[in-house]
Amino acid sequence: MSTEPWPPALTIDHQAILRLFTGETFYSSVDASIREAVLNAIDAVGRRRSADSSLAPQIAVTFDTQSRTVTVTDNGDGMCQEDVTGLFARIGSSAATLAAAPKKGQYRAVGEFGIGVLSYFLCCQHFELHSFCPDNEPIGLEFSRNMLDGRTPARALPPRQTTQGTELVLSVEREDHFARLLERFPHWIRHVEGLSAREYPSDAPLRQGGLSREIKPVDVPTPPWIHEAVIGPPVLFDSWENFDGSAHVDVLYHGVFVEQVTIPRLWAIAGAVHVDPKRFRPKLNREGFVGDALKADLEPVLRDAHPKILERAIECVRDVLGDDHTKHWTLGRWVTLWLAVPRSGPYTRAAALWDDEFRTRKAFRLLRPGQQVDDVSVQDLIHLGAHELHIAPLNLPNADQLVQQAVRVLRNSRRTVVQGISREASFLQNASLVGVSTGDLLAHHFRRELPTLVPVADIAADVIRQEEAIRLFHDPPEIKLVRLGPDATPVVPVGQEIWINLDCQPGKDIVEDVCRRNEGHLGLWAACMRQAGQYAQQIANILAHSPDQPNRLGPVKRAYLRHLVQ
Amino acid sequence: MLSDADYDIEHLIEIIDGIVDGAKQRTKLQLSVEDELDKVAPVMRQEAEWYVQHACERLREVEARVLWRAALARTGEHTIWFATTNYDRSLEIGSRFNDISIDDGFEQFNGREVAPWRGVRHDRPLQLLKMHGSTDWYQGSDGRTFKLRHPMPLYGNLAVVDDGSEWPKMTSALVLPTREKRVTHPPYPELVTSFRNAAAAAECAIFVGTSLRDPDILDVCTRCASRIPTYFVSKDGAPTGSAANPKLKVVVQKAARFIASTLPEFLAKSASDSLGEMTASANVEDGSVLDWLVAIQDETRTPKEICSAIERLSDSSVAVDAAALRPLLEHEDHTVRRYAVALVDKSLDRAEVMELAEERARIEPEGLLAEELTMLKTLIGDREKPPRAT
């Protein structure tokens, strides 16, 4: 027979639960212990300051390498036995409960569940707590991991704290944990007011982490729940080098890093925001914000600030990268920034500034006759004085054959043909760009300043027709004889048409062959296979619709064509 | 016997005549005639004679009309004597179907089937001298020469007898080779005399398709060459042997090509010495110009056949008149219309057919004729551009 009571009731295995809270299944790493220790100190100082606003906060963090201890002292409100009993003896009780007490003022604590102290056991078997609260006996206690059985009491120590405040001494059990805490200190502790840190025995000061990236701060309006926003474009080369097109803003909670918020498309925003605990406490768990709660609130703020930051960013670009745009970056990387500047509404001023910056940069290619290419700027294009500026597709070799040939015709006839510089695909991937090349900027944003802008793709067919294309056969599929220059291919499949280039010898040979055979489209097929086999499939597809009866050329037309190709 | 290309039906008859004559001479000398060939030779000669008449009489009307139309239409103010040793009636038929009057020395039929020889006149612009007779000439038993409206080939002892007894019995009057060429009975002496007189008075002489084997013709040719521009037209070039004559201006063309294309062009020009320039670069075409000319004017031909003929004519630079071109430019098949443009430039009536083509191009919805014409004009324009100064 079982001795367990029946019917059964819910029972709690305290030891198992406590071990759960001190394991890495609850906290992601031992980092939590230093973070929690500092946050508890901040809370203590905050509680005292809520009653005495003149108090200068003092929080000291000491890493003693020899004794492998981490000591955190504060001049906070200190704890009496009742506080300690309530906080430590009953796991789950919140420091917030203390804040609710009239004697503690209106300070809202960071700790939410009162289980933060358990994180200390992540790195140590025992820790000491020394605290002094006026009108109470000073306290000195050693908490050991054995207490997790729910029965073993803390061990009393001679109290060391003689002034109001608390001292916490974590005896780190493992050397690697100690090293990690030391290393990660500046990551977590960014900008805590009144906090100083040192390393013993070297007595070397430890700096707080500060900003992840050095920035040029921009004064932007912020809502009340942001205590402080230190944001702006980065100023160091590495930051620009590693741009990915998103805003990366550190969210700090009383100077302690909570998480980094990444918001796509808002490029050039870096820095940190200090958020109000009152707003975010319900949205915090032990290590960060729940879900996208913060991001949803922060994104509109950063979006509003973005135009102004981009206005400032141009100064950073100039400072960091200098005038010689090829010194550090490819032109493609340079123009990617330019292409990533939004241009509507609040961005008008930013866009104008960036345009001015790039006005003299040779971010375009002027396609000269043959294969000659000149690098030119917007300013150069304005000074060209051309009546029309033809904008060639960015990737000409992959462009429609019609467009390719039109570009060739235009440049060989000394018309002004400009090609943009393409964005660098791997750079600013998360930013939304206004186009894939500077040619798009020309076409859409410089129309007023430049001569008539005509994308070649829009007029390609007309350009070729102006070259007095001759129709070879009277029935479809249409076969046209055109002059595309000696460097063009002899055969150009264009949609459902085939063009024969009379300017090159293979093209002439095709025409001669067609005249000699005089078998209509069939003869053309045979001629094309000899002279332009690379287009076999395309030509076959087009000629599949040839008439049953061959279109024979009359003697005059044949004589004329032969005359043309001689 | 005809396997050698140097021989023709006239040679065959000459050979047969030689055999028959030899038999007669042996008989006269009372030598025995035992050779089998002597027995069959007269029959062979009759067969050959029949063949000549029959073959000549098979001349198609359309060929005669097409061959002579352009030249006859351009005789204009010229006085032209046509002398021929051919038996066929090509020129007579061609002139009749083109409503051109040529005097051949016979009276008019005037509703009769038979017209008697009247004699060569010398006051007609176009005169025909058939030096060796014609397939429609018959010799009357009374010694006179007649022409039948509906001739039939006769040979050997066959004769035509008139039921009404108005006309004598008639046999073939063809002057066949060798001995008979030298017959002296009418009207041949008169024809030879007229031929010689006309040549003596001519300003220009053209000998077309003759071997000059006939001594009368060779003699006249030699006399003409010494006095006036004299042309010798032959696909084989200058005559050789005894007929060779450096004064002759040789036109290397086939006879049909010359008559249908070159002669009309020549007649349209006034200068008698222009023929040499016109034909200086002429090549002898591979095929029959007459066949091609007939093909483009034969309504029963398929568009493909017509286009093929047009192409051959165009390639050979044959001048075609408006009468031949007009139906082509108005043909129901657009390919034929387009092909016809190829003949416009060289046409004997270029201005007229160009205007016609342009008119057709204006009303043709497909625009194909217009395109072809534009190309033609471009070609002509480029050809006529003065050479660029260097």
Contacts between the chains, C-beta under 8 A, distances in Angstrom:
chain1	res1	chain2	res2	distance
A	471	B	371	7.6
A	474	B	366	6.7
A	474	B	368	5.4
A	552	B	307	7.2
A	552	B	335	6.5
A	554	B	335	7.5
A	554	B	338	4.0
A	554	B	339	4.9
A	554	B	341	6.3
A	554	B	342	6.1
A	554	B	372	5.5
A	555	B	310	7.1
A	555	B	311	5.6
A	555	B	314	4.5
A	555	B	315	7.4
A	555	B	339	6.4
A	555	B	341	8.0
A	555	B	342	3.5
A	556	B	338	7.6
A	556	B	341	4.9
A	556	B	342	5.0
A	556	B	372	5.0
A	556	B	375	5.4
A	556	B	376	4.9
A	556	B	379	7.2
A	557	B	338	7.5
A	557	B	371	7.5
A	557	B	372	6.0
A	557	B	375	5.8
A	559	B	342	7.7
A	559	B	375	7.8
A	559	B	379	6.0
A	560	B	375	3.7
A	560	B	376	7.6
A	560	B	378	6.5
A	560	B	379	5.7
A	563	B	378	7.9
A	563	B	379	5.9
A	563	B	382	6.8
